[in-house]
């Protein structure tokens, strides 16, 4: 029998089996869907009734609570105002005293009765300030609250709840103007802490908490267009009023509306109703009910579906879950990467070094400029103590990260990775937490070495200009006597020829003329500095220009057995005065050749950047001592026995005429490097 049935089944085409399976699966799914829809309709009807009853209960209870709070405050105000008026009446008849106020306070069960003058100074009180408030810091001035009465705008005011002036706690106060025969204000207040605590127990928030704790209620919220006023649980991720048209529609129409909403990634059956008291809209109530019953119906549908349908749905749900999870993870990763990249780019592109540490001195931020200055990678620095990272640096640097005082414009010297002294301006900012304790600090270091060198160069230029003016005047005065000496010498040779020993006379005369010519040559060079020729700016091919300098310099270097190297990073057409710039470069190169011993080397390096050209002349000679380094551009300063002291002064002058700058770096015993920058 079984074999017979198997034969019949084997004779059926597979496509029919598949079709039947699909039909049965579809029938089961449709049946489950129909049952689900019927269950949902019933549950939705029940939820509608339940939501409407809850929101009605919340609305009525909230309105009653608010009215009760207002009524209690009104009763308090009336009681205190009655006491204040009674004090005013007694004050107008016979005056008051501290003892009398104490008696009135006890009889009327009030915490404090104070009488102030129009300057806010206390005249009478049922409490003695000297014994109670001595050494305490006042949190506010009474005048802040009673100014409307002092100014004559009001005769009585309800101050309401306020923080106690000296002690901890809150007060509820009223104020009335003193009688006509006295100036000032009478203030009566109660200790409001017990009242506020009572209101918390029976008030608006407690009512929402009690109702919201019932089973099936996910949340109860009172919300306005600015904030969440009250809620029975944290609802930070609830939709905002201004971004939700459904909420706006209910608020504007004034009727209860119901929808299916999402909260904490689950569906919530939400009822929304405007909260109105005495015709004024306070906000909207939002009641979120659990949809567990509907979800249970959906679960039953899945259980009744065929195994294949269930597997397909599960697979589909898993795939969708993976896709959604991957998308969410990718979105979060992208946002985090964007924020991290943006912050990192800002810090890395800053021209200042930025180092942030926690209060223990452990490094949190170490930007790219910090890496360049200290030759320390951020990966090696972050998380380490500054004392460990800056162990080889001066103690003054480590001291910057200690203490909780801010520092502005502190100038310090630090050697960089090339052992060159650099000048830094330091700004330190200390951040405090909510209890005013230091939390972390940030040190910003600005490298102003070039700025200081430029300032020094400007001062040198000013000095050179002044010396140039002096030189022009001195040269003018010296040249005339020299010309006279020369003329007299020629006349003596002509008129006294033969009258004295001719040989001696000629020797003396030749010496006189020779010295005159030598002095005149010095003056010519002096005047060249004092009255420099105007620039003749010409477009120059750097290849020809540099090769011409090389041919002139190699004559000297070969004689002295010195290696001369010319390095050109790129070829360009630049606009300079070729004669004067050639003179400047050769003057510096001659100094380099003089400073190098036999077998040494001198290098001329050229590079054109985007908006400037650089001429770098370096040697491996003896270097320049610290005491001489600041004098080398001074007029007539020289360490050579036959030098005039005008070479570098003229170089400085030529570079300045080209609107350029010249820098020198010369560690003693390690050679010298001159860098000439000229804008193009």
Secondary structure, DSSP 8 states (H G I E B T S, - for coil): -HHHHHHHHHHS-HHHHHHHHHHHHHHHHHHHHHHHHHHHHHHHHHHHHHHHHHHHHHHHHHHHHHHHHHHHHHHHHHHHHHHHHHHHHHHHHT---HHHHHHHHHHTT-SEEEEE-TTS-EEEESS-HHHHSTT---SS-THHHHHHHHTTS-SEEEEEEEE-SSSSSEEEEEEEE--TTS-SEEEEEEE-HHHHHHHHHHSHHHHHHHHHTSTTEEEEEEE-SSSEEEESS--TTS--GGG-HHHHHHHHHTS-EEEEEEETTEEEEEEEEEEEETTEEEEEEEEEEE-HHHHHHHHHHHHHS-HHHHHHHHHHHHHHHHHHHHHHHHHHHHHHHHHHHHHHHHHHT-SSEEEEEETTSBEEEE-HHHHHHHT--HHHHTTSBHHHHTTTS-HHHHHTTSSS--EEEEEEEEE-TTS-EEEEEEEEEEEE-TTS-EEEEEEEEEE-HHHHHHHHHHHHHHHHHHHHHHHHHHHHHHHHHHHHHHHHHHHHHHHSTTTS-HHHHHHHHHHHHHHHHHHHHHHHHHHHHHT------EEEEHHHHHHHHHHHHHHHHHHTT-EEEEEES---EEEE-HHHHHHHHHHHHHHHHHHS-TT-EEEEEEEE-SSEEEEEEEE-S----HHHHTTTTSTT--SSTT--S-HHHHHHHHHHHTT-EEEEE--TTS-EEEEEEEE-
